[in-house]
Amino acid sequence: MEETKKMDQNRAPIYEALQNFRQMRVVPFDVPGHKHGRGNPELTAFLGEQCVSIDVNSMKPLDNLCHPVSVIHEAEVLAAEAFGAAHTFLMVGGTTSAVQSMVLSTCKRGDKIILPRNVHRSVINALVLCGAIPVYVNPEVDRRLGISLGMQREQVAKAITENPDAVAVLVNNPTYYGICSDLKAIVEMAHQAGMYCLADEAHGTHFYFGEDMPVSAMAAGADMAAVSMHKSGGSLTQSSLLLVGSRMNVGHVRQIINLTQTTSGSYLLMSSLDISRRNLALRGKEVFAKVVSMAEYAREEINAIGGYYAFGKELINGNSVFDFDPTKLSVHTRDIGLAGIEVYDILRDEYDIQIEFGDIGNILAYLSIGDRRQELERLVSALAEIRRRYQKDSNGLLSQEYIAPEVVLSPQEAFYAEKKSLPLKESAGCVCSEFVMCYPPGIPILAPGERITKEILDYIAYAKVKGCSMTGPEDPQIEHLNVLQ
């Protein structure tokens, strides 16, 4: 049995079908219009003939993403086996599409869903689409680091008791900073109450393959998980997986996905998922052991500089930090007198080092299967030099990361309500009808239906001054906000 499984994981059906297609010299009287690159020589020169020659449309030998029966179906079965899921869907609309499919598969208009407020905007976007009502479990905050932690078991239990009509509980596994909630306990609580448990695992692909990692959603018994293969799994940007447990109706989930996902699935993205799944199934354990080793090395070196705090498993407290993702290299910067976003900008502008993001108090360097120790050494050296050149008094730096929202209306009601535009400073006390967030990480500071407060406006103004990349509102300058009339 074990040998059969190993042989299966050596296969990559979509990749194999595309290799066969390439050798057939098919004359294309279908889309895409560039006709294997011939019609767009500049694009072919830029991407290469190998790439554009397999940018093709669905056809019988290559299957169809909307209703797979052959090679795409085989790729889904192999991925399900590799991830320990009952079924897996290949997603070409990013993990945003996978997250929204989870919510739309379990929630309809008026349904309640229990979730932490520090979710990615794609979750709240899904509530705008379907009309479900959020019940927020406000996370505990680490005051020193200024970051949101996980969901406490007792807070989830309280939310379930007070909202027995809720249909689902959604959990981040892990957060952007690597913090994990007690997922097994939350799954059990949700199931005992007759609710689904959904996991946003955008940053947890490696949990399925690495050793001594936090528990994965499927291993914990969750009903669905959105897994961002292009982040730590090595596939192309915008490719993702939606994992489904045995309690879900696979046909219904497919119908939900097909409401919003393209009917022209990119074979570049799908083949990258297929090849990456094979790579992780065969070599993931070894690869992620190296990633963890590099992260541990970097944490030690950065903490030895002084002033910075690269945090790790010492944060674990058995509840709001039930576990920690050892691959995450998150570094607190406030003690050297710089906001995380300021360190982010200096690293990019002066050292040609692009990290994942910087916020008010922290930076995140994303480590995964393509990193090498020599680049890490360059990062550590740059951070040491930045401390020496730029360190200043940290008094006056804002530290608050999480502001508990006052939810007045459902996201859908607020988003579609009659609205007016007000200058930022005049919007305090009003109900917001749009999103405001720093991207990355894409966690809303304000979401539709939430009360705008002076504290929130101060945070937005501070983040803008420090150089955070703000997105969301209609006004690209973010000097006005749309509010309910």
Residue pairs with C-beta under 8 A, 6 or more apart in sequence:
5 81
8 78
8 81
9 78
9 81
9 82
9 278
9 281
9 282
10 278
10 282
11 74
11 78
11 278
12 75
12 271
12 274
12 275
12 277
12 278
13 70
13 71
13 72
13 74
13 75
13 78
13 274
14 62
14 63
14 71
14 72
14 75
14 267
14 270
14 271
14 273
14 274
15 271
15 274
15 275
16 71
17 61
17 62
17 63
17 71
18 54
18 56
18 62
18 267
18 271
20 61
21 54
21 56
21 61
21 62
22 53
22 54
28 35
28 36
28 56
30 57
30 59
31 57
31 264
32 55
32 56
32 57
33 39
34 40
34 43
34 44
34 52
34 55
36 52
36 53
36 56
37 43
37 44
37 47
37 49
37 52
37 53
37 55
38 44
40 52
43 52
44 52
51 268
54 267
54 268
54 271
55 266
55 267
55 268
56 62
56 267
57 264
58 64
58 65
58 264
58 265
61 70
61 71
62 71
62 72
62 267
63 69
63 70
63 71
63 72
63 73
64 72
64 265
65 72
65 90
65 92
65 261
65 263
65 265
65 270
66 258
66 261
66 263
66 265
67 254
68 76
72 90
72 270
75 90
75 270
75 273
75 274
75 277
76 87
76 88
76 89
76 90
77 88
78 274
78 277
78 278
78 281
79 85
79 88
79 90
79 241
79 273
79 277
80 86
80 87
80 88
80 243
82 208
82 277
82 280
82 281
83 208
83 216
83 218
83 227
83 241
83 243
84 208
84 216
84 218
84 219
85 218
85 225
85 243
85 244
85 245
86 244
86 245
86 246
86 248
86 250
87 243
87 244
87 248
87 250
87 253
88 241
88 242
88 243
88 244
89 98
89 101
89 241
89 242
89 244
89 253
89 254
89 257
90 239
90 241
90 265
90 270
90 273
90 274
91 97
91 98
91 101
91 239
91 240
91 241
91 242
91 257
91 261
92 238
92 239
92 240
92 261
92 262
92 265
92 266
92 269
92 270
93 238
93 240
93 260
93 261
93 262
94 228
94 230
94 238
94 239
94 240
95 122
95 200
95 202
95 226
95 227
95 228
95 231
95 240
96 120
96 122
96 125
97 240
97 257
97 260
97 261
98 226
98 227
98 228
98 240
98 241
98 242
99 120
99 122
99 123
99 126
99 200
99 202
99 226
100 122
100 125
100 126
100 129
100 260
101 226
101 242
101 253
101 256
101 257
101 260
101 261
102 126
102 170
102 198
102 224
102 225
102 226
102 242
103 113
103 123
103 126
103 127
103 130
103 132
103 168
103 170
103 198
104 126
104 129
104 130
104 256
104 259
104 260
105 224
105 248
105 252
105 253
105 256
106 113
106 167
106 168
106 196
106 198
106 223
106 224
107 113
107 126
107 127
107 130
107 132
107 167
107 168
108 130
108 131
108 132
109 130
109 131
109 132
109 412
110 131
110 132
110 133
111 130
111 132
111 133
111 166
111 167
111 168
112 132
112 133
112 134
112 135
112 163
112 165
112 166
112 167
113 127
113 132
113 133
113 134
113 135
113 166
113 167
113 168
113 169
113 170
114 135
114 137
114 156
114 159
114 160
114 163
114 166
114 168
114 169
114 170
114 195
115 123
115 134
115 135
115 136
115 137
115 169
115 170
115 171
116 136
116 137
116 138
116 139
116 148
116 150
116 151
116 170
116 171
116 172
117 136
117 137
117 138
117 139
117 148
117 402
117 404
117 405
118 139
118 148
118 172
118 175
118 402
118 443
119 170
119 172
119 200
119 443
120 200
120 202
120 441
120 442
120 443
121 435
121 437
121 442
121 443
121 444
121 447
121 472
122 442
123 170
123 200
124 134
124 411
124 435
124 444
124 447
124 448
126 132
127 133
127 134
127 410
127 411
127 412
128 411
128 412
128 415
128 448
129 412
130 412
131 410
131 412
131 413
132 167
132 410
132 412
133 410
134 407
134 410
134 411
135 159
135 163
135 166
136 404
136 405
136 407
137 151
137 152
137 155
137 156
137 159
138 155
138 402
138 404
139 148
139 149
139 150
139 151
139 152
139 320
139 402
140 148
140 149
140 150
140 152
140 320
141 147
141 148
141 149
141 400
141 401
141 402
142 149
142 315
143 399
144 332
144 399
145 309
145 311
145 332
145 361
145 362
145 401
146 334
146 360
146 361
146 362
146 399
146 400
146 401
147 175
147 177
147 179
147 330
147 361
147 362
147 401
147 402
148 175
148 179
148 401
148 402
149 175
149 179
149 320
149 321
150 172
150 175
150 179
150 180
150 181
150 182
150 319
150 320
150 321
150 322
151 171
151 181
151 186
151 320
152 181
152 319
152 320
153 182
153 185
153 186
153 189
153 319
156 169
156 186
156 189
157 189
159 166
159 169
160 166
160 169
160 189
160 190
160 193
160 195
164 193
166 193
166 195
167 195
167 196
168 190
168 195
168 196
168 197
168 198
169 186
169 189
169 190
169 195
169 196
169 197
169 198
170 197
170 198
170 199
170 200
171 181
171 183
171 186
171 197
171 198
171 199
171 200
171 217
171 222
172 179
172 181
172 199
172 200
173 180
173 181
173 183
173 199
173 200
173 201
173 204
173 207
173 214
173 216
173 217
173 225
174 180
174 203
174 204
174 214
174 323
174 324
174 325
174 328
175 203
176 203
176 357
176 364
176 440
176 441
176 443
177 328
177 330
177 362
177 364
178 203
178 324
178 325
178 326
178 327
178 328
178 330
179 315
179 320
179 321
179 324
179 325
180 214
180 215
180 321
180 322
180 323
180 324
180 325
181 320
181 322
182 318
182 319
182 322
183 199
183 214
183 215
183 217
183 220
183 222
183 322
184 215
184 220
184 221
186 197
187 197
187 220
187 221
187 222
188 221
190 196
190 197
191 197
191 221
196 223
196 224
196 247
196 248
197 221
197 222
197 223
198 222
198 223
198 224
198 225
199 217
199 220
199 222
199 224
199 225
199 226
200 225
200 226
201 207
201 216
201 217
201 225
201 226
201 227
201 228
201 243
202 226
202 227
202 228
202 231
203 228
203 231
203 232
203 325
203 328
204 214
204 216
204 217
204 227
204 232
204 325
205 227
205 228
205 229
205 231
205 232
205 233
205 280
206 213
206 232
206 233
206 284
206 288
206 291
206 325
206 327
206 368
207 213
207 214
207 215
207 216
207 217
207 325
208 216
208 218
208 219
208 227
208 280
208 284
209 280
209 281
209 284
209 285
209 287
209 288
210 284
210 285
210 288
210 289
210 291
210 292
210 327
211 285
211 288
211 289
212 292
212 326
213 288
213 325
213 326
214 322
214 323
214 324
214 325
215 323
216 225
217 224
217 225
217 243
218 225
218 243
218 245
221 245
222 245
223 244
223 245
223 247
223 248
224 242
224 243
224 244
224 245
224 248
224 253
225 242
225 243
226 240
226 241
226 242
226 243
227 233
227 240
227 241
227 242
227 243
228 240
229 235
229 239
229 240
229 241
229 273
229 276
229 277
230 236
230 237
230 238
230 239
230 240
230 272
231 366
231 368
232 291
232 327
232 366
232 368
232 369
233 276
233 277
233 280
233 368
233 369
234 276
234 279
234 280
234 368
234 369
234 370
235 269
235 272
235 273
235 275
235 276
236 268
236 269
236 272
238 266
238 269
239 269
239 270
239 272
239 273
239 276
240 273
241 273
242 253
242 257
244 250
244 253
279 287
280 287
287 369
288 327
288 369
291 327
291 367
291 368
291 369
291 371
292 326
292 327
294 367
294 371
294 373
294 376
295 326
295 327
295 328
295 329
295 367
296 312
296 326
297 373
297 376
298 310
298 329
298 365
298 367
298 376
298 379
298 380
299 310
299 311
299 312
299 329
301 376
301 377
301 380
302 308
302 310
302 329
302 331
302 380
302 383
303 309
303 310
305 380
305 383
305 384
305 387
306 387
307 335
307 336
307 387
307 391
308 331
308 332
308 333
308 335
308 336
308 383
308 387
309 331
309 332
309 335
310 329
310 330
310 331
310 332
311 330
311 331
311 332
312 324
312 326
313 324
313 326
315 321
315 324
316 322
316 323
316 324
327 367
327 368
328 364
328 367
329 364
329 365
329 366
329 367
330 362
330 363
330 364
331 340
331 343
331 362
331 363
331 364
331 365
331 383
332 340
332 361
332 362
333 339
333 340
333 342
333 343
333 358
333 361
333 362
333 363
334 340
334 361
334 394
334 397
334 399
335 394
336 386
336 387
336 390
336 391
336 392
336 394
337 390
337 391
337 392
337 393
337 394
337 397
338 346
338 386
338 390
338 391
338 392
339 358
339 359
339 360
339 361
339 397
339 398
339 466
340 357
340 358
340 359
340 360
340 361
340 362
340 363
341 358
341 359
341 360
341 438
341 463
341 466
341 467
341 468
342 358
342 390
342 466
342 467
343 358
343 363
343 383
343 386
344 355
344 357
344 358
344 363
345 358
345 467
346 386
346 390
347 353
347 354
347 355
347 363
347 379
347 382
347 383
347 386
348 354
348 355
351 378
351 382
351 385
353 378
353 379
353 382
355 363
355 364
355 365
355 366
355 379
356 363
356 364
356 365
356 366
356 440
357 363
357 364
357 438
357 440
357 441
358 364
358 468
359 401
359 438
359 441
359 463
359 468
360 397
360 398
360 399
360 400
360 401
360 459
360 462
360 463
360 466
360 468
361 397
361 398
361 399
361 401
365 379
367 376
398 458
398 459
398 462
400 455
400 459
403 445
403 453
403 455
403 456
403 459
405 446
405 447
405 450
405 451
406 450
406 451
406 453
407 449
407 450
407 451
408 414
408 431
408 449
408 450
408 451
409 417
409 431
409 448
409 449
409 484
410 449
411 447
411 448
411 449
412 448
413 449
414 431
414 432
414 433
414 448
414 449
414 450
414 484
415 433
415 434
415 448
415 449
417 433
417 484
417 485
418 484
418 485
419 433
419 482
419 483
419 484
419 485
420 482
420 483
420 485
421 474
421 475
421 480
421 481
421 482
421 483
422 430
422 480
422 481
422 483
423 479
423 480
424 457
424 460
424 461
424 478
424 479
424 480
424 481
425 457
427 452
427 457
427 481
427 483
428 452
428 453
428 454
428 457
429 451
429 452
429 453
430 451
430 452
430 481
430 483
430 484
431 449
431 450
431 451
431 452
431 483
431 484
432 446
432 447
432 448
432 449
432 450
432 451
432 452
432 481
432 482
432 483
432 484
433 448
433 449
433 482
433 483
433 484
434 446
434 448
434 472
434 473
434 474
434 481
434 482
435 444
435 446
435 447
435 448
435 471
435 472
435 473
436 444
436 445
436 446
436 460
436 470
436 472
436 473
436 478
436 481
437 443
437 444
437 445
437 446
437 470
437 471
437 472
438 445
438 463
438 468
438 469
438 470
438 471
439 469
439 470
439 471
440 469
444 472
445 456
445 459
445 460
445 463
446 452
446 456
446 460
446 472
446 481
452 481
452 483
460 470
460 478
463 470
464 470
464 478
470 478
472 478
473 480
473 481
473 482
474 480
474 482
475 481
